Structures are given as C-alpha cells and as structure tokens.
Amino acid sequence: MKKIIFKTKSFNSNYISKNSGNNYKDKNIMFFYISLLTLAILICLGGCYYIYYNYYSNDIKDIYVNNITYDNGTVNITFNELKDDVLCSVVEKDVQIDINNKSIWNKIKNNKCSADIDKGNSYKIYLKYKNKLLNFKYEGKILDVELYTKKCYLALKDSCVVKYKVTSILSKNINLKANNSNVLINNNKITGLKPGKSIISLSGYNSKEQIKVVVTDLISKIPKEYDYNRDYLTCNMFSYNEEKLLDEILEYRINEKGYKTRAGVVEAVRFLTLEFPYRISYFSENGRLSNENKVDGEGRYYHKGLYLTDSKFDNISYSLEGPNPWGCPIYSKPSKGMRKNGLDCSGFTTWALFNGGFDPGDLGAHSGGENSNDLNGIGEERVLTKELSMSNKIKAGDLLGEVTVSEGHSAIVIGVDEKNYYVAESLWIEPLGLNVNTYKKSELYKHFETVNLMDSYYKKDGNYTAMWY
C-alpha cells in the first residue's frame, strides 16, 4: 500500500510576527474608540443628571406661588410648577429646619403643598429635592392682613385711601370689593358717590376684616382754601340722628390724629371750620362755667360734640337765657338783643381744646397779666415779634392772643406753610363768626400781640400735619 502523506506549508515565523503586530494594533484602535465612546456617554449622562438635579438646587426664580388657601387649620400653597418628587415643609419661624426629619416633609401633589398651621403665626417655607434644600424660602405670616383703615367717613366726591400691611405669600396688594354702588374703588382709593353705608371686603384673602364706609352730605370735602361764602348755621337744621353722626365723625377724626395730642386739637378745629359745611355765628357770651354766674351753652359750649339739637340740653347745667342750640335765637346780654347762638373767640378755643382731649377749664380770652381764668396762662406765652413770627417755632395748634381789644381775643393756628399762617378765630367784626383767616408770616405780629407755644402743654404731636391738604 502506498503511504499517503499530507503536505503543508512550512512554518514561517517572520510572517506570523508581522501579521500578529497588525492584529494588536487593530485591537488597540478599537479599544480606544470604544473607550472614547463610553466616556462621551458617561459625560452626557453626567451632564444631563447635573442639569436635572441642579434645576431644583440653584436659586430658582421661576418658582413662585400661584395661590394660597386656608381651611380648618390647613394651608394649601399652590406653586406654578413643581415636580411630584419635590418635598415641602412649613415650619414656624423659630423652628430650625431638619432636612432628615421625614415627619416634617410633605409631598408635592399637583403643584400643591399642604400643611397644618395656626393662622396668623409666622412661618418659614422650604422646598427639598433629593435630600437637598432648594433656595426657595418664605418667612412671614400666612394669610395675614394688618388693616389700618377700619372706617371711612366721606363727603360726596371725597376719597379715602386704604392703608394696610400684608404679610403673606400672596401678592403684596389686596383687592377691595364694595357691597353696593355708593362708592367707587380705584386701586386702594375709595370715593363716595352717593349717601349711604357700604361694606368693603378684602377679596383674595380669607381675612374677615372689613372696612365700613359712610358717605354723607352732612360734611363737605375739605377745600384747599377757606370759603367765606359758606352759609351760616340756622336753627334746627339737623335731626338727632344727623347730630349723632356728626359727633361720631368728629370723634373719629380726632382719634385718628391722636386724642390728647396737638394733632387732635388741630383736627377738631379743622373739622368745625373746614369740614362742617356751615359757619358758626359769633355770640357774645352770657357768662361761662368758670365765672361766678355759671352760664353754660350761651356763646360757649364746653362739652364734647356739636350743639345742634335739643338732645344736648341734658348737658346744659346752668342756663341764663337758654337753652337753645347753635343757630337758634337767644338773648345776648352784652349785645342787648336777640342773636343766633354760637361761639365767641375763647368759647371756640376752649371747645377745641376740650374736644381734642384737654381740660383747661372754661376760660376767657387773653386779657394780659397773670389771670388763671384766661387762656394766656396755658403753654408758654411769648410776646409776638416779627422775628418770632418769621421763625419756625410757631406750629398749628398754638394759640394767638390780643389784649388791646375789648376783653381780649383768642385764636388758634390751624395751618402753616412757607409764607402764611392760617388762623381759625370767631370774630365779632367782618368777617363775622367762625372763619379761617390768612396772615402773612411777616405780618402776623401786627395782628396779634402774643403767642402761646403749646409743646409743653400738649406734650405729644400725634399724627401732626402743618397743613390740612
């Protein structure tokens, strides 16, 4: 049998070495590209994660509160857009936030965070994502509005501005809504359109506070300049209820400025001369309570409120020719004839002081000398010189006196501007009755001899304004 032999190529070590080097090179190139691709994928994933994670980690200006409601101890805060895996916490102001305390963190559901709180307390609000606090914080009182304007008494076409302070997540502005058409609301200004009462509610809040508005034609919108053409008050022009309302408005105005302060006295004068629509007649008094004759309500009225109806007769302790209210005829002994009852100069001054919260006594006008029964004895009385008239020492609420006229004269400064003093005084000469007269600063000393600087008497200025507008 013939032997079969299989022939093969002889082993060539050089060939193997040459081709094996190329194989290794190809593998290295492939490994390099695979590694580069892997690194790119990792960088992409890391970047996306970084962007996603830090969307809720930086100072997010796009997160804000859309709405907030409060019901039976639970506050519901609705944000514009938050993912459901964001957590929220509402804690009291003085409580230190604990990021790891699971009991204080609540899940966001449909962009809404709910928590149990006490209405009116101060709270901090936190948001957390993946165990990291977001830079969104709120500190303040939830759903709290501190309303400074509780009432408005308005003449027709007059306005009041609602003053308030909001400490809430909501908008810093409130919306006002009236229950009728007696008033017009423009932003925070309420204007009276027709007589009647209105209730103003604060919409957008759960606050139960309301503003009571009374629009009435019993008072006038305060003018910038005094109107000398105003009519004199006549007998029985007002009913009991109207008198009561006017007394209520007067008291409110004084309290708003500060009872027992300089501003309170000034407000009493401004009300009677500028806001009350009629001029009070001058009446030469039949006496006063501080004198031996003990006469009350005849040329003077040393009581709270306005003397407009016989409902005030119970206040009149001593009567000579009366009683009869302002505007009604009564016999004046000094004038020796029938006159409309009203106020003389010192009667007006003491009425203003008494209604503003002070009790100097039913004193007479400045008559010079040390007389405890005269108004020159209160405050710091100074001789009125041109230099003092031109200084800034005289303020609204200071008293002016004149002693050369018969039995003296008393008046009250109710306004001061750059050039003038505005003085309220009841005159027995033209213009008759209670007026507001303008005197140049440079000439005040020509009309009055003394000034009572009243800082030591009033002690407090209250909500003082040099002018009424």
Order of alpha helices (4+ residues) and beta strands (2+ residues): alpha-beta-beta-beta-beta-beta-beta-beta-beta-beta-beta-beta-beta-beta-beta-beta-beta-alpha-alpha-beta-beta-alpha-beta-alpha-beta-beta-beta-beta-alpha-beta-alpha
